[in-house]
Amino acid sequence: QVQLVESGGGLVQAWGSLRLSCVASGSTFGIGDMGWSCQAPGKQRELVSTICSGGLTNYADSVKSRFTISRDNLKNIVYLAMNSLKAEDTAVYLCSVEGRRFSRNFEVWGQGTLVTVSS
């Protein structure tokens, strides 16, 4: 089992910055893609960004040029640097990992960390 713990959320003013972290622990062998999604109140969960084990990244159009995803493969940590934050970025941000171990695929989600951007 993989456990994910996010941190780094909080209250920030518009145009401010935050850096989210997500630590994967437990049976981390086989982790592939890591990513961040967000869920605002009353809205569906949306993919924000992903990064594969080789470092290739993907971003939602709404965050391109403002957010940067990175990872530390040795420590099994994924980061999300969030700059130029807007009120519409307010959401719970959830970390996720996908992987394959013993011929079985797995996907694990964290509990999320709340980001609130005041305008």
C-alpha positions in Angstrom: 0.0 0.0 0.0 1.1 3.5 -0.8 0.2 6.4 1.4 0.2 10.0 0.3 0.4 13.0 2.5 0.0 16.5 1.1 1.2 19.7 2.7 1.7 23.4 1.9 -1.8 24.6 1.4 -3.1 27.7 3.1 -4.5 31.2 2.7 -2.7 33.5 0.2 -3.6 36.8 -1.4 -4.2 37.0 -5.2 -0.9 37.0 -7.2 0.8 35.3 -4.3 2.6 31.9 -4.3 2.5 28.6 -2.6 4.4 25.4 -2.9 2.6 22.1 -2.3 4.4 18.9 -1.4 3.2 15.3 -1.5 5.2 12.5 0.1 4.6 8.9 -0.9 5.4 6.3 1.7 4.8 2.6 2.2 5.2 0.3 -0.8 6.5 2.9 -3.3 8.1 0.4 -5.6 6.6 0.7 -9.1 5.3 4.3 -8.8 5.1 5.9 -12.3 3.2 9.0 -12.9 2.6 11.5 -10.1 0.1 14.4 -10.3 -2.1 17.0 -8.8 -5.8 17.6 -9.2 -8.1 20.1 -7.6 -11.6 20.2 -6.5 -13.4 23.5 -5.8 -16.6 23.6 -3.8 -19.6 22.3 -5.9 -17.4 21.4 -8.8 -15.9 18.3 -10.2 -12.3 17.3 -9.7 -10.0 18.6 -12.4 -6.6 17.5 -13.4 -4.0 20.2 -12.8 -0.7 18.7 -13.7 1.1 15.4 -14.0 4.8 14.3 -14.2 6.1 10.9 -15.2 9.1 9.2 -13.7 11.2 10.5 -16.5 10.2 14.1 -15.9 7.8 14.8 -18.7 5.1 17.1 -17.6 1.5 18.0 -18.5 -0.5 21.0 -17.4 -4.1 22.1 -17.6 -4.4 25.2 -19.8 -5.6 27.2 -16.9 -2.3 26.9 -15.0 0.2 26.8 -17.8 3.0 29.3 -17.2 1.9 29.8 -13.5 2.3 26.4 -12.0 5.3 24.1 -12.1 5.3 20.4 -11.1 8.5 18.6 -10.1 9.4 15.4 -8.3 12.2 13.8 -6.3 12.3 10.2 -7.4 14.6 9.1 -4.6 12.4 10.6 -1.9 9.1 9.9 -3.6 8.0 13.5 -3.3 6.0 15.5 -5.9 5.8 19.3 -5.7 3.6 21.9 -7.2 4.9 25.4 -7.3 2.0 27.8 -7.7 2.6 31.4 -8.7 0.4 34.3 -9.7 -2.5 32.7 -7.8 -6.0 33.7 -8.7 -9.2 33.5 -6.7 -10.4 30.8 -9.1 -7.5 28.6 -8.0 -9.2 28.2 -4.6 -9.7 24.5 -4.1 -8.6 21.4 -2.3 -5.5 20.1 -4.1 -5.1 16.4 -4.2 -2.0 14.4 -5.0 -2.2 11.1 -6.8 0.2 8.4 -8.0 -0.2 5.7 -10.5 2.0 2.7 -11.0 2.4 -1.0 -11.6 3.6 -3.6 -9.2 3.6 -7.4 -9.5 1.6 -7.2 -12.8 -1.1 -5.0 -11.2 -1.8 -1.4 -11.8 -2.5 0.8 -8.9 -3.7 4.4 -8.3 -3.7 6.1 -5.0 -5.0 9.5 -3.9 -4.1 11.7 -0.9 -6.6 13.4 1.3 -5.9 16.9 -0.1 -4.7 20.2 1.1 -6.8 23.3 0.9 -5.6 26.4 -1.0 -7.6 29.6 -0.5 -6.8 32.6 -2.6 -8.3 35.9 -1.4 -9.0 38.6 -4.0 
